[in-house]
């Protein structure tokens, strides 16, 4: 079933990319969702409509959680649920940057079992099934072998590397991509060593990339070192660290306890 679900997600991701391409750099209508939720465009909504129609038609017994759909309690009673972000990195999409992505996952009893992150403008598709390994454009991928923090490349917001968040100088090298899902894909294929977000992360931003990193041999956890579980009643996680296991553990151990970090580091993400 996981392979069948992956095939379904791959086709849906490609279809999402085709819709996004029609709107990309074409001045799509956009507006702010309010309450600190960031922007949305007509492309986000068009992709969301397509994904919901196609995926639930194929799997009517699955639940549904999407950034662009009204949430409900029904998904909490289903054995499997789709968790999707129609466009992860909407600000980048609006600004004509190619690093937005489509993130699609199937979650079973809190664990991601099939996942796709499609980056249409860069022609990159990351995919994984639980126990089946991780791939990019069909080729097997793996996380880097970096274990020490000094010199490690980390995809994160620059404020998250502020000394106020750390017990001692960390030596991490800052890099950034606007899409959390794409960041996780880049870590999974070893192009960067780690991904870090100190702010709470919405499940639709990170569920797909979580499995892809794990199946590429990496570790994914909250910033406190706890497990990541999905389809929660409130669908967000308390930050995230991802990368090779030893490096990820070193990063976690080097962080200030959450209670001692500046409040600004824990604001809900806007547009990530």
C-alpha positions in Angstrom: 0.0 0.0 0.0 2.9 2.4 0.8 4.3 2.0 -2.7 0.8 2.6 -4.2 0.4 5.7 -2.0 3.8 7.0 -3.1 2.9 6.5 -6.8 -0.3 8.5 -6.1 1.7 11.3 -4.4 4.2 11.5 -7.2 1.5 12.0 -9.8 -0.2 14.6 -7.6 3.0 16.4 -7.0 3.7 16.6 -10.7 0.2 17.9 -11.3 0.7 20.5 -8.6 3.8 21.7 -10.3 2.1 22.1 -13.7 -0.5 24.4 -12.0 2.2 26.3 -10.2 4.1 26.9 -13.5 1.0 28.5 -15.1 0.9 31.1 -12.3 4.6 31.5 -11.7 5.8 35.1 -12.6 2.3 35.8 -13.9 1.3 38.2 -11.1 -1.2 35.8 -9.4 -3.7 37.4 -7.1 -2.5 37.3 -3.5 -3.6 38.5 -0.1 -2.6 38.1 3.5 -4.5 35.5 5.5 -4.3 37.6 8.7 -3.5 36.5 12.3 0.2 36.2 11.4 -0.5 33.4 8.9 1.3 35.1 6.0 0.3 35.3 2.3 -1.8 33.0 0.1 -2.3 33.2 -3.7 -4.9 32.0 -6.1 -2.3 29.4 -7.1 -2.2 27.9 -3.6 -5.9 27.5 -3.7 -6.1 26.1 -7.2 -3.5 23.5 -6.3 -5.2 22.7 -3.0 -8.5 22.1 -4.8 -6.9 19.7 -7.3 -4.9 17.8 -4.6 -8.0 17.3 -2.3 -10.2 16.2 -5.2 -7.6 13.8 -6.7 -6.2 12.3 -3.6 -9.4 11.8 -1.7 -11.1 10.4 -4.8 -8.3 7.8 -4.9 -8.3 7.2 -1.1 -11.8 8.2 0.2 -11.1 6.6 3.6 -8.1 8.8 4.3 -8.3 12.0 6.4 -7.2 15.4 5.1 -4.9 18.1 6.6 -3.8 21.0 4.4 -2.5 24.5 5.1 -5.2 25.8 2.7 -8.2 23.8 3.9 -10.3 24.4 7.0 -9.3 21.9 9.6 -11.7 19.6 11.4 -11.7 16.8 13.9 -12.6 14.1 11.3 -9.0 13.4 10.4 -8.2 12.4 14.0 -10.5 9.4 13.7 -8.9 8.0 10.5 -6.1 5.4 10.3 -4.4 7.3 7.5 -4.3 11.0 6.6 -3.0 13.1 3.8 -0.9 16.0 5.1 -0.1 18.5 2.4 1.2 22.0 1.7 0.0 23.1 -1.8 2.9 25.7 -2.0 5.5 25.7 0.7 7.4 29.0 0.4 4.5 31.1 -0.9 6.5 34.3 -0.4 9.3 32.9 -2.6 6.6 32.0 -5.2 5.2 35.5 -5.2 8.7 37.0 -5.5 9.5 34.8 -8.5 12.0 32.7 -6.7 12.3 29.1 -7.9 12.8 27.5 -4.5 9.1 26.9 -3.5 7.9 23.3 -3.3 4.9 21.1 -3.0 4.9 18.8 0.1 2.7 15.7 0.3 2.7 13.0 2.9 0.6 10.0 4.0 0.6 9.6 7.8 -0.4 6.3 9.5 -1.0 6.3 13.3 1.2 9.4 13.7 4.1 8.2 11.5 4.8 9.3 7.9 4.8 6.3 5.6 4.9 7.9 2.2 6.2 11.3 1.2 7.0 13.5 -1.8 8.6 17.0 -2.0 8.4 18.3 -5.5 10.3 21.5 -6.5 8.9 22.1 -10.0 11.0 25.1 -11.1 14.2 23.2 -10.3 12.9 19.8 -11.7 13.7 18.0 -8.4 11.5 15.4 -6.8 12.3 13.9 -3.4 10.4 10.8 -2.4 10.4 8.1 0.2 8.4 5.3 1.7 8.8 3.9 5.3 11.5 1.2 5.0 12.0 1.8 1.3 14.8 4.4 1.3 14.9 7.9 -0.1 15.3 9.1 -3.6 15.7 12.3 -5.6 14.6 12.1 -9.2 14.8 8.3 -8.9 18.4 8.1 -7.6 19.1 6.9 -4.0 20.2 9.7 -1.6 21.8 9.8 1.8 22.6 12.5 4.4 26.1 13.8 4.8 28.7 12.2 7.1 29.3 15.4 9.0 29.3 14.8 12.8 30.8 17.9 14.4 29.2 21.3 14.5 32.3 23.3 13.5 32.0 24.1 9.9 28.7 22.2 9.4 26.3 23.8 6.9 22.8 24.4 8.3 19.7 25.6 6.6 17.9 27.9 9.1 16.9 31.5 9.7 19.8 33.6 10.6 18.3 34.7 14.0 18.3 31.0 15.1 22.1 31.1 15.1 22.2 34.1 17.4 24.5 33.4 20.4 21.5 34.0 22.7 20.1 30.6 21.7 23.3 28.6 22.3 25.2 27.5 25.4 28.5 28.2 23.6 29.8 29.3 20.2 28.5 26.7 17.7 30.6 27.1 14.5 27.7 26.4 12.2 27.6 27.9 8.7 24.3 29.6 7.9 22.4 28.9 4.7 18.7 29.5 3.9 15.9 28.3 1.6 12.4 29.6 2.2 10.7 26.2 2.0 11.1 24.0 5.0 10.2 21.0 2.9 12.9 21.8 0.4 15.4 22.4 3.2 14.7 18.8 4.4 15.2 17.5 0.9 18.5 19.2 0.6 19.7 17.7 3.9 18.4 14.3 2.8 20.6 14.3 -0.3 23.7 15.6 1.6 23.9 19.0 -0.1 23.7 20.6 3.3 24.5 19.0 6.6 21.5 20.0 8.8 18.2 21.8 9.0 17.1 23.7 12.1 14.0 25.7 13.1 13.6 27.0 16.6 10.1 28.3 15.9 7.1 25.8 16.0 6.6 24.2 12.6 3.3 23.4 11.0 2.9 19.7 10.2 2.2 20.4 6.5 5.6 22.1 6.1 7.7 19.2 7.5 5.8 15.9 7.5 7.0 14.9 4.0 10.6 16.0 4.5 10.8 14.3 7.8 10.4 10.8 6.3 12.7 11.7 3.4 15.5 12.6 5.8 14.9 9.5 8.0 15.0 7.2 4.9 18.2 8.9 3.8 19.8 7.7 7.0 19.3 10.9 9.1 17.7 11.8 12.4 14.7 14.1 12.8 13.6 15.4 16.2 12.2 18.4 18.0 14.7 20.8 19.3 14.3 19.2 22.7 15.3 15.9 21.3 11.8 14.5 21.4 10.1 12.4 18.7 8.1 13.9 15.8 4.6 12.6 15.5 1.9 13.8 13.1 -1.8 14.3 12.8 -1.9 16.0 16.2 -5.1 17.8 17.3 -3.0 21.1 17.0 -1.0 20.3 13.9 2.4 21.8 14.8 5.7 20.7 16.3 7.9 22.4 18.8 10.8 23.2 16.4 12.9 20.7 14.5 16.4 19.5 14.0 17.3 17.2 11.1 20.6 15.8 9.8 23.1 13.0 10.4 22.4 11.5 13.9 25.5 12.5 15.7 25.4 16.1 14.3 21.7 16.4 15.1 22.4 15.3 18.7 25.3 17.7 19.0 23.1 20.6 17.9 20.4 19.6 20.3 22.9 19.4 23.2 24.4 22.8 22.3 21.1 24.7 22.4 19.9 26.7 25.3 16.9 25.1 27.1 13.7 26.4 25.4 12.8 28.4 28.5 16.0 30.4 28.3 15.9 31.2 24.6 14.6 34.6 23.4 10.9 34.7 22.8 11.5 35.9 19.3 13.0 32.6 18.4 9.7 30.8 19.1 7.2 32.9 17.2 5.0 30.9 14.8 6.6 30.7 11.3 5.2 33.1 8.7 5.5 31.9 5.1 8.0 29.1 5.9 
